[in-house]
Structure formats: C-alpha cells, structure tokens
Amino acid sequence: MSKKHTDVTASKQINADLLQFDKEHVWHPYTSMSSPLPSYLVESANGVHINLASGESLIDGMSSWWSVLHGYNHPKLNAALVEQAGKMSHVMFGGLTHPSAIILCKKLIQLTPAGLDKVFLCDSGSVSVEVAMKMALQYWHSKAHLENNALTKTKLLTVKNGYHGDTFAAMSVCDPVTGMHQIFEQVLMQNYFAPAPSINFGEQWHDDDTKALRQLFNQHHHELAAFIIEPIVQGTGGMRFYHPQYLKTCRQLCDQYNVLLIVDEIATGFGRTGKLFACEWADISPDIICLGKTLTGGYMTLAATLCTSDIANTISNGEAGCFMHGPTFMGNALACAVANVSIDLLFENNWQLQVQTIEKSLKELLQPLKTNNRVKDTRVLGSIGAIECLQAVNVAVIQKRFVELGVWIRPFGTLIYIIPPLIITTAQLTTLVNAITTVLAEDKCFI
Ligand SMILES: *Cc1c(COP(=O)(O)O)cnc(C)c1O
C-alpha cells in the first residue's frame, strides 16, 4: 500500500471517529440527541464554498444562517482579526474601552435610522433582544419612579409568527405555537399577540390588516412597555414579506399610545432586504433596534442594541442609576474589529448593487417554479429567495440530495429558501436554483 493511500485511509478513519463522537455527545441546533439528523464534517470554507472533509465543495445558499456577507475566509476580514489579536483579543468593558468598539458604535449610530444614539454591545442576537426588552421595562420602571407613579407598563405586545431568539424573554415574544410556549408556560413572561400581518409586500394595502392590532393597543396600552416586531420580513416564521404600511402603522400606534417600538433587525440588517435596514421601507425610526447575525460578516458572535437618548437617560436617572446588564465579553475586541471591516466592505463592494443583482437573478430563476406542481408560492425580496412547497420536506433526504448536487441549502417545514453571501455570482445562483428544481421532482425528498 502506498504512503498516500495509508494517509487517506487514516484521515478517513479520524473523520469517521470525529463524526461518531459528534453524534453521541454534541448537541446541534434543534436536533434530537437520541436520533440525530446527520451532520456533515467541514474542513474549510472559502468565498461562497463550504468544503467538506469528504471532499465535496458546496455552494453556500444559507450564509451560515444569514450571517456571512462577503464570503468565507476573506483576506481583509482575516487580516482584521490578526491585527486586533496582535494588540489584544479582549479586555473587560467595565472601566476599560478601546478604539475597535468605539469606532464600531460610531458607525452603527451613523448608519441606523435617526435618533438611535446609544449603543449596547452584546454577545448574540437573543441577548440583544433580552437587552432591548429589559431596556423597555427598566425605562418604564425609572419613569414611574421619577414621576412617582405606579408601574403598570410591564408587558410586551407583538405579532404571531414572529421569531426573536431562544432565551427566555426572547422566547416569550416568539410565535406561541412554533415557539412551543406550552412547554415553558409556567415560567414564561405572558405577553400579548396580534395576528400576523397578512398583506404581502408589493400587494395592495388595506387598513383592515391592522384592525386587530389597533384593538390590542387600545385595550392594553396601560400595561404595554413595548411593541416588538421583525421589520418587513418574518424570517424563521416562514420567510414572509409583509407590507411596509403595516410597520408604519406600528410606529403610529406606538406614538399614539405611548408604547416603545422595538425593531428586531437581526436578520434584515445590513442590506439583506435591499435597504440597509428594513425599517427604511416604512421610513420609520424605532425607539430600540436589535442588530446581530451579519454584524461581523459572519465571522464572530456579536450583536448590538441601540436606543434613543431619552431611553438611556431615563434609565440612568432611575432607581438603579444604570442599566442592569453587563456581559463578560461585552465589546469583544476581535468581534468589533472584524465588524468594522465588514461594514467598510459593504460600501467598498457596493452592497446595493450586489443585492439588486441577486434580486434580479433570483426573480428570473424562481419564475419557472411558480407553476411547479409541488410549489405553493415563490417570493423574492433583496437577497432572500423563498420557495414555499405544498408538502413538508424530509430534511435528512433532501439535505443529502443537495450535498450530492453540490449545494448547501437547509430547508425547514414546507420552506426551501436561499439567502446567499452577497458575493455570489449569477452562475452560482443558477446552480442553487437548479438543485432546488431537481429535488422538487423527487418524491423521496418530501413527506
Ligand atoms: C437569528 C435571530 C435572532 C436570534 O439571534 P441569535 O444570534 O441566534 O441568538 C433573533 N431575532 C431574529 C429576527 C433572528 O433572525
């Protein structure tokens, strides 16, 4: 046996052992530990390609859960990390600060909708939602304290079909059914839910769509600290794009009833929908905004919650004298450094043109699928393309087929969607859509 052959055999065995250990001991997101779906071992990723240890190179249609913007293993993003690591990777943010965090906060204030002037850096999207909710609650607590009033505003209002993260406060504003609220009923904060927006982006607007929402505001505003919503795109709730007038009405109702507006831009921020922030479709500014996912271009976990000066000052003048939150890794220097370069790259690469090009290609490529007998609907907004099927997918089978076809697409329920890195070419998008067209013809991929 040649040396090369023995090496290959040895590395195959190592990989098999790794996967076996993974299967037996490592939790994966929303995955059973007793009968897990298979996981694929990744060796590296480059540009829009994810390279498996088994040799296949896959075109990435997922941006690693919406986070990768400029591709994997990007020389400038890599260099930002190396440069920052050469100074320090992290220092505590209590009593210390550093240029990477300060410059990032300055950028975020400049880029986000007007009025969001104070930045709280945190570890992940879910935490940024926790922080946003806590800010809203502490704001009203401080206000009651300062004005010597009883505190009544302790609940949140949201819409059904939403997703805001997996931690407890975030979970309490996720869709009650798909968020499995019954499991945690006894410990979950009880909030109010309006029906999901039903008029789609691009359709004719009618005020009826906000009727139930207006009633809920009218009925409960004394109890409401904040209203929280994903702007324009309900992502995890099925990639549904709703009418900007709905979001505009949310702003109006929050003003009318003295309720804070929290907008969760974790999935939509930094260009995904064709606007830098999806709020811009409705031309509104929220009182609090949550950013995450693409913030570091998919390199590191980092999120941010921005609020108005009024909220920050009211909280700071309240009983506690400060906002009651401070994660260990707040303002992590590596994450901030890579976020700064990722944001610069957006503009260097002309993100608007990148997203428009993807949108145009996706619209053309998905058009023929509209009449596919397994497809209920296809829709495109910015760099997001969704194919809603009539049947649920068999995740294990369809995933294996996608890998065989050279693409990484991970559907859920009845939804096959792509949300590629912004550097993807039309040829690569075509490969993604061709793979989808192929699996749509295969009965075994559906339940
Ligand atoms: C992904 C997501 C979150 C949660 O972010 P994590 O980083 O996974 O905690 C919250 N809100 C929205 C809209 C998201 O898409």
The ligand as a Tripos MOL2 file, in Angstrom:
@<TRIPOS>MOLECULE
LIG
   15    15     1     0     0
SMALL
NO_CHARGES

@<TRIPOS>ATOM
      1 C1        -31.4950   34.7590   14.4690 C.3       1 LIG1
      2 C2        -32.4350   35.7390   15.0450 C.ar      1 LIG1
      3 C3        -32.4220   36.0440   16.4240 C.ar      1 LIG1
      4 C4        -31.5250   35.3400   17.4030 C.3       1 LIG1
      5 O1        -30.1800   35.5440   17.1860 O.3       1 LIG1
      6 P1        -29.0930   34.5250   17.8170 P.3       1 LIG1
      7 O2        -27.7800   35.1370   17.4620 O.co2     1 LIG1
      8 O3        -29.3410   33.2120   17.1390 O.co2     1 LIG1
      9 O4        -29.3390   34.4610   19.2690 O.co2     1 LIG1
     10 C5        -33.3000   36.9990   16.8610 C.ar      1 LIG1
     11 N1        -34.1460   37.6320   16.0270 N.ar      1 LIG1
     12 C6        -34.1730   37.3760   14.7080 C.ar      1 LIG1
     13 C7        -35.1140   38.1270   13.8260 C.3       1 LIG1
     14 C8        -33.3380   36.4090   14.1710 C.ar      1 LIG1
     15 O5        -33.4050   36.1130   12.8570 O.3       1 LIG1
@<TRIPOS>BOND
     1     1     2 1
     2     2     3 ar
     3     2    14 ar
     4     3     4 1
     5     3    10 ar
     6     4     5 1
     7     5     6 1
     8     6     7 2
     9     6     8 1
    10     6     9 1
    11    10    11 ar
    12    11    12 ar
    13    12    13 1
    14    12    14 ar
    15    14    15 1
@<TRIPOS>SUBSTRUCTURE
     1 LIG1         1 GROUP 0 **** ****
